[in-house]
Each structure stands twice: as structure tokens, then as C-alpha cells.
Amino acid sequence: MSASCLRTQWYTPFILGVGAAIGILLSVAGALVPSTSDFSGHVIARVNEKGISSQDLEFALGRLSNGRPTTHEQRLQVLQHLIDQELLIQRGVEIGLLDSDRTVRKAISMSVIDAIVAAAVATEPSEEELRAFHASHQAVFTLPARAHVQQLYCAANGDLAKAKARAEQALAALSRGVSFAEVRERYGDSDPNPPPDAPVPAYVLQRSLGPTLAHIALTLKAGAFSSPLQLPAGYHILRLVAYQPEQVQPYETAQQTVKAEYFRRKRDDALQNYLDHLRQQATILLSPQARQIEQVVQHTPGDVP
């Protein structure tokens, strides 16, 4: 097998894994700014004045070998790959892929974002910082109120009077102290959309019961049940099993969530600050049509997704 075929076979999978990281961003940026023609510093090869450093080579070898020793032949193959990659990237810049290819543009923008936010999350926050963050952002770590509601449903099936009679019998049995489960089994019908048999937020109750029944259920006292409630499809009796008011998660139980939110905001802030800096340094002009869009966004923020 020729050295060329061996080289192609050996590093073809590597092209997919390393290309975006050391090719698209670093090489494109370097291709746009020609370097000097000497080999000072760590430069080990030049491609049309664009330098390839020994760090580039070692990084590529490390990604490929996973820490295993490499031979001189392998080092030469990877170096040749970096040269070939640089040639292709420079050709891509030459034919305008930076301006026309959305995939390339997206890959570059994502690589820049990764570089910007990396520094923001490089330092591990102390427990004091996380506790202070938790204390100053309690709304983020507040669990909504939750209610556990049971429903007894008497279907009308075209006869509301019979459904009402069964619902009244069920209410009488409940008043005598018969368990809700037993009464529902004796007098109720299969519920097509029962509420979850667990504490859930109000919006989940509304999805299963509808806004009217959910509101009534939340006005009950824990353990109490409603009178028969008439709806077009039949009668409903609701029981509030338990109600858990809104509560802030203690730091000790929400520590992992606090840390994740801390890093998320650090990344968002770092990116926003960098974009603000870039906007201040750039010359950005809007056409009359774009200015109209901007005015709509500023005056009707609720209508813009």
C-alpha cells in the first residue's frame, strides 16, 4: 500500500473530528491575516504564508492517539493532513464560502461563542458565591404551588337527571364517611381525562379539569370535597387531597440546580457583554425597511416571538 493511501486511510476519520476545532475558526482567521515567512517561535510549516505550529500538530496528535505514543510516520501523516486541511480552507475562503455557506458561517459563529464563554466558566465558584447567588435569585429556585386533586365523574350519556341522582348518592355516601375511592368505584364512571394522582401545579390541573373545575378545586380545604358540579357531559365531585403552597427550594437540596443556573448566567452575560463590545466597535447601518421592523419590535414587544 502506498504512503499516500496509508495516510488517507489513517486520518480520514480524524478529518471529521478535528476539522471544526482547529480548521474552521483558527485557520480561516489566520488565512485572512498573512504571517511572516520565517519559522520563528513554534511554526513548523507554512501554507501560502499561513503558519502551522507545533502546538497544532501536538493537539491533533493528542486527539487522534488518545495519549498513546506516536511514530514519526504518524506525525508526518498528521502534519500532511494539517497542510491539506489548510489548503482546502484557504480555497474555501477564496471562493467565498465565508459569505455564502451557512454551515461554515454557523460553525465559525459557534466556535467564537465557545471561545468567549470558556473563560467565564473556567473558574469553579466557591460555596459562598453559590449561596449568595441562591439568596439573590430566589424566584428562580421557587417551586410553584401544587395541589393533589381527585375527581368523581358521573357521565350524563344523554340523561343529566340520572347522572345528577348518582352524584347526589355519591355525595351522601361521602358525607357518611365512606372513602372517596370506594364511592368513586360505586357511583362514578370512567373519567376520560382524570387529573394526575399526585401533587401538580395549577396549570397541569387546568389541562385535565379545565379552568372552571381547577379553580373550584383550589378553593377547597385539604381533605374536603365539593358538591356535585354540572357540566354538559355530566356531574363532577372534586376532592382536594393536599395542597402545597409555593416554596423556595433550600440551597442544600437545590445545590446542583443553583450551580447550573450560575454557570448559565455567566455564559449568557459573557456573550452579551462581548456582543455589546462588538456592536460598539462596528459600523452597522439599517435600511428604512429594517428600521421599520426595529420600531415594531420596540413598540410591541409582546407581539414578537
Legacy VTK file of the C-alpha trace (Angstrom):
# vtk DataFile Version 3.0
C-alpha trace
ASCII
DATASET POLYDATA
POINTS 305 float
0.000 0.000 0.000
1.419 3.422 -0.926
2.266 6.001 1.706
-0.416 8.271 0.231
-3.136 5.618 0.553
-1.968 4.713 4.048
-2.074 8.333 5.090
-5.580 8.819 3.680
-6.880 5.662 5.329
-5.267 6.540 8.668
-6.530 10.051 9.135
-9.834 10.118 7.237
-11.889 9.642 10.473
-9.697 12.287 12.079
-10.737 14.874 9.486
-14.306 14.836 10.774
-13.361 15.129 14.438
-10.712 17.842 14.325
-11.702 19.936 11.317
-14.116 22.280 13.048
-11.962 22.898 16.112
-8.570 23.724 14.534
-9.595 24.304 10.930
-12.674 26.405 10.510
-12.025 29.066 13.121
-8.255 29.244 13.647
-7.186 28.539 10.091
-9.757 30.820 8.497
-8.745 33.632 10.795
-5.076 33.035 10.001
-5.716 32.779 6.278
-7.169 36.264 6.280
-4.056 37.715 8.018
-0.830 36.601 6.265
2.102 35.762 8.548
5.791 36.400 8.034
7.772 33.885 6.019
10.202 32.833 8.759
9.914 29.875 11.101
10.355 31.706 14.381
8.597 30.559 17.508
6.805 27.216 17.146
5.979 27.370 13.415
6.820 24.047 11.741
5.219 24.580 8.318
3.741 27.370 6.212
0.979 27.132 3.648
0.816 30.257 1.482
2.293 32.253 4.398
-0.136 30.750 6.923
1.817 29.120 9.724
1.118 25.703 11.249
2.529 25.477 14.763
3.935 22.596 16.728
1.037 23.116 19.151
-1.396 22.486 16.279
0.420 19.255 15.499
0.543 18.076 19.111
-3.138 18.908 19.617
-4.113 16.947 16.505
-1.942 14.010 17.527
-3.420 14.012 21.021
-6.971 13.952 19.673
-6.117 11.031 17.424
-3.880 8.870 19.591
-5.679 9.264 22.961
-2.335 9.546 24.737
-0.668 6.585 23.035
2.881 7.039 21.674
3.064 8.045 18.035
5.630 7.132 15.386
7.491 9.509 13.094
5.382 8.235 10.211
2.179 9.072 12.073
3.452 12.551 12.932
4.262 13.111 9.267
0.824 11.896 8.232
-0.950 14.237 10.664
1.246 17.157 9.592
0.346 16.428 5.977
-3.300 16.358 6.983
-2.984 19.794 8.579
-1.360 21.103 5.407
-4.110 19.592 3.238
-6.752 20.977 5.544
-5.227 24.447 5.371
-5.156 24.282 1.587
-8.851 23.369 1.499
-9.781 26.093 3.981
-7.849 28.743 2.109
-9.601 27.623 -1.059
-12.951 27.860 0.738
-12.162 31.437 1.738
-11.022 32.199 -1.816
-14.295 31.016 -3.382
-16.411 32.856 -0.820
-17.705 30.121 1.474
-17.447 32.516 4.423
-20.002 34.718 2.706
-22.257 32.102 1.127
-22.156 28.799 3.024
-24.489 28.855 6.027
-22.958 25.742 7.552
-19.482 27.281 7.562
-20.759 30.585 8.934
-22.691 28.821 11.694
-19.687 26.675 12.619
-17.482 29.754 12.915
-20.002 31.679 14.994
-20.468 28.711 17.343
-16.702 28.314 17.715
-16.381 32.003 18.600
-19.187 31.654 21.159
-17.444 28.639 22.709
-14.208 30.604 22.970
-15.962 33.599 24.555
-17.846 31.661 27.221
-14.995 29.266 28.035
-13.245 31.820 30.206
-16.481 32.687 32.008
-16.983 29.121 33.230
-13.332 28.169 33.708
-13.291 29.106 37.384
-15.227 26.939 39.826
-17.416 29.103 42.090
-17.000 28.823 45.836
-19.842 27.634 48.033
-20.154 31.172 49.404
-20.656 32.505 45.867
-23.285 29.862 45.122
-25.130 30.540 48.363
-25.110 34.279 47.631
-26.395 33.585 44.112
-29.176 31.396 45.518
-30.172 34.081 48.022
-30.292 36.832 45.386
-32.252 34.791 42.818
-34.844 33.076 44.977
-37.592 33.499 42.386
-35.620 31.170 40.077
-35.489 28.452 42.714
-39.087 28.761 43.907
-41.348 25.773 43.352
-44.899 26.729 42.315
-47.872 25.845 44.474
-49.016 22.271 43.922
-52.335 20.538 44.521
-53.369 16.885 44.635
-56.965 16.626 43.386
-59.239 13.611 42.917
-62.380 13.615 40.790
-65.560 11.561 40.781
-67.271 11.718 37.402
-70.893 10.762 36.652
-71.388 10.725 32.897
-74.701 12.021 31.532
-74.825 9.758 28.473
-77.810 11.781 27.285
-79.579 11.768 30.661
-78.417 14.508 33.028
-81.143 13.664 35.573
-79.786 10.148 36.169
-76.246 11.490 36.343
-77.364 14.058 38.925
-79.102 11.380 41.016
-75.939 9.249 41.121
-73.835 12.276 42.013
-76.175 13.106 44.919
-75.969 9.500 46.136
-72.200 9.744 45.966
-72.226 13.000 47.949
-74.421 11.405 50.630
-72.037 8.464 50.941
-69.070 10.811 51.260
-70.882 12.745 53.953
-71.341 9.497 55.921
-67.578 8.993 55.871
-67.273 6.427 53.085
-63.859 6.715 51.453
-63.597 8.681 48.237
-62.091 5.720 46.412
-64.973 3.430 47.424
-67.629 5.997 46.493
-65.980 6.636 43.133
-65.888 2.917 42.449
-69.593 2.514 43.349
-71.131 5.587 41.712
-68.593 7.013 39.277
-67.868 6.399 35.636
-64.553 6.065 33.843
-63.023 9.518 33.631
-61.830 10.294 30.078
-59.293 12.819 31.317
-58.572 12.303 35.034
-56.303 14.682 36.942
-52.873 13.267 37.882
-52.951 11.249 41.089
-50.164 13.364 42.602
-49.457 16.986 43.597
-49.136 19.081 40.418
-49.037 22.812 39.571
-52.259 24.627 38.763
-51.592 24.729 35.014
-51.436 20.922 34.922
-54.802 20.698 36.684
-56.287 23.127 34.183
-55.208 20.899 31.303
-57.132 17.909 32.677
-60.047 19.523 34.548
-60.471 22.751 32.633
-60.152 26.229 34.181
-63.539 26.211 35.945
-63.155 22.908 37.813
-59.470 23.587 38.555
-60.365 26.922 40.147
-63.071 25.312 42.299
-60.708 22.529 43.381
-58.135 25.064 44.566
-60.708 26.844 46.736
-61.371 23.695 48.771
-59.718 22.945 52.083
-57.384 19.963 52.239
-59.452 16.785 52.671
-62.745 18.468 51.685
-64.864 17.658 48.644
-67.154 19.771 46.509
-70.883 19.478 45.874
-71.872 17.948 42.518
-70.793 20.307 39.723
-72.776 20.227 36.495
-71.080 20.382 33.126
-72.570 19.447 29.731
-71.041 15.954 29.836
-72.206 15.147 33.361
-71.566 15.851 37.051
-68.250 16.112 38.870
-67.309 15.877 42.551
-63.824 17.103 43.400
-61.712 16.330 46.462
-58.607 18.281 47.425
-56.289 15.657 48.897
-53.462 18.046 49.758
-52.170 21.495 48.918
-48.512 22.543 48.941
-48.019 26.315 48.859
-45.298 27.982 46.821
-41.910 27.465 48.463
-38.260 28.348 47.880
-36.001 25.321 47.481
-33.369 25.292 50.222
-29.814 25.660 48.957
-28.885 22.221 50.298
-31.486 20.448 48.139
-31.070 22.670 45.064
-27.281 22.929 45.004
-26.813 21.296 41.594
-29.597 23.402 40.080
-28.071 26.539 41.613
-24.671 25.732 40.128
-26.109 25.019 36.672
-28.066 28.280 36.704
-24.999 30.190 37.950
-22.915 28.951 35.011
-25.744 29.513 32.533
-25.998 33.152 33.530
-22.230 33.576 33.497
-22.160 32.286 29.922
-25.072 34.483 28.864
-23.548 37.581 30.471
-20.128 36.954 28.917
-21.613 36.533 25.450
-23.900 39.556 25.791
-21.057 41.776 27.010
-18.845 40.666 24.144
-21.585 41.276 21.570
-22.209 44.724 23.051
-18.496 45.463 22.648
-18.507 44.262 19.039
-21.559 46.383 18.237
-19.901 49.460 19.692
-16.798 48.887 17.569
-18.708 48.112 14.362
-20.442 50.319 11.809
-23.985 48.979 11.448
-26.435 50.631 9.070
-30.129 49.737 8.781
-32.235 50.222 5.684
-35.582 52.062 6.001
-37.336 48.680 5.913
-35.153 47.322 8.719
-35.739 50.453 10.791
-39.495 49.884 10.477
-39.025 46.348 11.833
-36.959 47.730 14.714
-39.681 50.239 15.562
-42.322 47.491 15.618
-40.154 45.397 17.961
-39.604 48.337 20.303
-43.257 49.339 20.483
-44.946 45.913 20.551
-42.540 43.531 22.331
-45.380 41.214 23.296
-46.195 40.516 19.656
-42.695 39.477 18.673
-41.651 35.839 19.258
LINES 1 306
305 0 1 2 3 4 5 6 7 8 9 10 11 12 13 14 15 16 17 18 19 20 21 22 23 24 25 26 27 28 29 30 31 32 33 34 35 36 37 38 39 40 41 42 43 44 45 46 47 48 49 50 51 52 53 54 55 56 57 58 59 60 61 62 63 64 65 66 67 68 69 70 71 72 73 74 75 76 77 78 79 80 81 82 83 84 85 86 87 88 89 90 91 92 93 94 95 96 97 98 99 100 101 102 103 104 105 106 107 108 109 110 111 112 113 114 115 116 117 118 119 120 121 122 123 124 125 126 127 128 129 130 131 132 133 134 135 136 137 138 139 140 141 142 143 144 145 146 147 148 149 150 151 152 153 154 155 156 157 158 159 160 161 162 163 164 165 166 167 168 169 170 171 172 173 174 175 176 177 178 179 180 181 182 183 184 185 186 187 188 189 190 191 192 193 194 195 196 197 198 199 200 201 202 203 204 205 206 207 208 209 210 211 212 213 214 215 216 217 218 219 220 221 222 223 224 225 226 227 228 229 230 231 232 233 234 235 236 237 238 239 240 241 242 243 244 245 246 247 248 249 250 251 252 253 254 255 256 257 258 259 260 261 262 263 264 265 266 267 268 269 270 271 272 273 274 275 276 277 278 279 280 281 282 283 284 285 286 287 288 289 290 291 292 293 294 295 296 297 298 299 300 301 302 303 304
